[in-house]
Amino acid sequence: MKFTLRQLEVFVAVGRGESVSRAAECVGLSQSATSTALSELERVYDRRLFDRIGKRLQLNELGAALLPQAIQLLDHAAEIDALLAGRSGFGPMRVGATLTIGNYLATLLIGDFMRQHPGCRVSLGVHNTAHIVRQVAHYELDLGLIEGDCQHADLDVIPWIADELAVFAAPEHPLANKLQQGGVIDFADLLAASWIVRESGSGTRQTFDYAMRHVQSKLDIRLELEHTEAIKRAVESGLGIGCISRLALKEAFRRGSLIELPVVGLDLARQFHFVLHKQKYRTAGITAFLELCRSVTAGASRSDEIVLPYIR
């Protein structure tokens, strides 16, 4: 073979970042050394792997075909390195999670996984659904845990566990008072209220918009926020009502700091999913992590019913 693993590592880094400078940071080389490694790989095979567009390097047809195979080989090499180093054969793992999953499930699951496999290295990125899907599609993540729907042709989308959003308010809100007095919350109440909701591109907003599709243009959306905790604080302060996952509201409902507003005829059910690239090699570490996720949620029918016994 005329190539080295280092050259493939550089190629993958450039392919992901479309930039020699960004790739150099990822692989810990100077820009000149990174450029030399890539040029040498192309030279020994006399084949171009990128189209040069200004300062940007875009994978050509050959480069795009090589990328998943190069990543797979590097993943195999990382597993061999970990095994030889006594780290249970699991190489580094890059996981991405959407905000509800990332804040309320993924960190706990990864913590438990790393306790079971102390030699493994896991990085977690938390973003909205659109961002996680894009990263998995571009091989920047090994696995995505998402709340929204995904129709990407290059990705396997695997159902995980059911979830449900809930409309909620502060205990002092007029709709909470109406509910406590025996009233029923209906769509007219929702149209009259001010809303604090997640941003476009999030799975939560996707589910909310679909549930409200017949009246969405009439809603008074006062704030769009990127974080569920910020939405909860805004609702607690009386700025309006919100709609996020029951998983994120479980403790607030238990304490009584927020009140659920059940709405007749409003369907807020959704599904959490795993997303993986169809061409991405599934390492032993990814397989073991998926098994852990499934085992932890096996006894629950919905995300807010998950029992996490290892939480201290």
N, C-alpha and C positions, 0 to 999 in steps of 0.2 A: 504494500500500500504506500502511496506517495504522500498521503496527508497525515497530519498529527492531530491528536485530540485538542491540542491548544489552538490549532488553526480552525478546527470545527467550532470550538468555543467562541472564537472571535467572529467567525461567520454568523453563528446564531445570534450573538449580541448585536451585530450590525443589522442583521435581518429584522430583529425585533425593534430596534431603535431607529433604523434608517439613517444612522449617523455614526461616523467613526469616533467623534468626540464622546458621544454618549456611550458607545460600546467600550471605549477605552476605560471609562469610569467603572463600568460593570465588571470588566475582566482584570482590572488592576494593572494595566499597561499604559505606557505613554501613547499619545496619538500616533506618533511615527511608528512605534513598534506594532501597534494595532493595524495600521495601514499596511505595513510590510507583511505581516502575517496573512492578511487577506489577499494581498497582491501575489504572494508566493503560492497560495492555494490555487488561485486562478491561473498562475503561470505554469505550474507543473502539469496541469491538465489542459492548458491552452483553451480554457473555456471561461467566458464571462458569467458571473453569477448575479450581477446587479446592472441596472441602468442608472447612469449618472445623470441626475436632474438637478442642476445647480449644485448646491452643497448637500443635497439629499441623495441617498442611495436607495433605490427601489428594487426589490427582488424581481429579476426577469423570470421567464417561464422555468428555466432550469433551476434557478435559485429557489423558487417557490416549491418545486418538487423535492429539492434536497432538504429544505428546512425541517420538515417533520422527521425525516430519517436521521438527520444530524442530531436533533433533540433526543430522539430515541436512543441513539448510540451513546450520547453523553449521559443520559439517565442510567443506562446499563453500567457505564463506567463508574458513575457515582455510587451505584449500589455495590459494585465490586470493591471500590475504595472503602466504603463504609464497613463492609463485611470484613475486609482485611484489617481494618482499624478497630474491630471489635464493637461496632455500633449497630449490631443486629441486622445488617444488610439493608437498612433504609437510608437512602440518600436524602438530600435536602428536598423539601416540599413547599411549593408556593400555593397558598389557598387564598381565594378571594370570597368575601361574603357581603351580602347586602346589609343595610344598617340594622334592621331588626334582628336578623340572624347573627350578625357580627357582634352586636352589643349584648345580646341576651342568651346566645347559645354557643357560637363558634369559639369564643375565647375559653369557655369552660370545657368544651369538647377537646380542643387542642391541648389544653392543660392536662386533661386526663390522658390523652394519647401520649403526650411527652413523659408523663409519669410511668406509663406502661412501657415506653420505649425511650429510655433516658439518653440514648445516643443520637436520636434523630434531631434534625434542625427543621423548624417550620416557621415560615413567615406568613403573616396574615395581613391582607389589605381589605379595608372596609370602605365600600363605595355603593352607589345606587346600582340598580339592575342593569341599566344600559351600559354603564362603565365596566361592570364585571363581565358581561357578555362580550364586550369588545376585547377585553384583555384575554379571555380564554380563547377567543377566535384568533387572536394574534400570537398565541403561544406564550403569552406573558405570565399566565397562571396555569398551574396543573389542574386545578379544580375550582369550580365556582359553586357557591351555595346561594341561591337566589330566591326571591319572593315573587317576582313577576313572571309573566309568560315570556317564552323565548321561542322564536320560530327560525333561528339561524340554521341555514342548510348544512354548515360545517360542524355543528355541535350535536352531541347526544344530550338530550334533556330527560332526566330520570326522576320520576316522582319520588318525593321523600315523605313528607307528612303534611296533613291538612292544617290550614291556618284560617283564622277568621278575623276581620277587622271589627271594631266596635266604635260606635258613636259615643262620645262622652263629654261631660261638662264638669265645671266646678260645682260643689254642693249648693252654692248660693245662686247659681244661674237660674233664670226664670223657668227654663225647661226642666231643670232638676226639681224645682218647686212644684211645677205642674205634675210631674210624675209622682212625687211624694204625696200629692193630694188626690191621687187616684186617676189622674188624666192619662191620655194615650198620646204618644208622640207620633205625628204623621208628617207627610211630605210638606204640608203647608208650614209646619213649625220649622222644618229645615230651611225652607226658602226665606223665612223671616229672620233667621239667625245669621250671625257673622261667623266665618269659618277660619280656622288655622289648619293648614294641610301641608303634606309633603310636596316636594318639588316635582316638576315633570321629569320623566325618566326613571323615577323610582317605581318599584313594584307596588308599593302601597298606593301611590297616586294612580297608577294604572287600574288597580282594583276599584278604588274610590270613583274614578271617572266613569268606569263602565257601569257601576251600580247606580250612579247618578245621571246616566247618559240622557235620560228623558227631560231632566230639569237642570242640567249642568250649566247652561247659559244664564240661568236665573239665580244661581247661587252667589251669595256675597262672600267672596274669598278675600279676607282681609290680609292674611299673611301666608306666604309659602316659605317653609323652613326645611333645611336639609337634615335635621336631627330630631328623632322622636322625643328625646328628653327636652329639647327646646320647645317642642309643641306642647308637651305636658305642662311645662312651666307657664307657657303663655295662656293655656286654658285655665290652669289653677289661678292665675292672676285676674281672670275674668274678661279676657280679650275676646272670647268667643268659644265655640265648640270645636271639637276635633274628631278625627277618625283615623286610628292607627290599629296595629295588631293587638289582640287580646294578650298576647305574650308580653308585650311591653307595658301593658296596663294592669297585669295581674296583681302586683304588690300595691299599686295605688288604689285599686278597687278594694283590696283586702283592708287597707288602712282607712278607707273612706275619704281620702283626699281628692278623689275624682269619682264621679258617678256615671254609670252606664246609662245611655238613653236608648232603650230598645225602640226600633222604628218598625211599624207594621209594613210588611211587604218589601223590605229592603234586604237584598241578598249580598252579603259581604264575605262570602266564603272564597277561599283561594287555596293554592297548594305551594308548599316549599319544594324546590327542585335542586338536584345536583346537575351541573353542566360540565361536560368534558369535551375536548376536541376529538372528533372521530378518528383523526390520524395520529393522535398523541398516544404514546406508549403509556400504559397504566402500570406504574411501578408497584412493587410490593407494599411500599408505604401508602400510596393512594388507596390501594385495595383494602389494606388494614384500616385506614381511617374511615372509608366508606362503611365498612363492617361495624366499626365502633358507633358511627352516627346512627345506623339502622338499629343497633342493639339498644342504644340509649332511648330511642323513641318507639321501640317495639310495643310497649305497653300503653301507649297513649293514642287516642283517636284524633287529638288536635294539639297544636303546639303548646298551648297554655296548660295542658294536662301532663306535660313531660315531667317526670321525676328525675332529678339529678342528685343522686345520693352522695356523690363525692364533694358537693359544695359544703364548705366549712363556714 
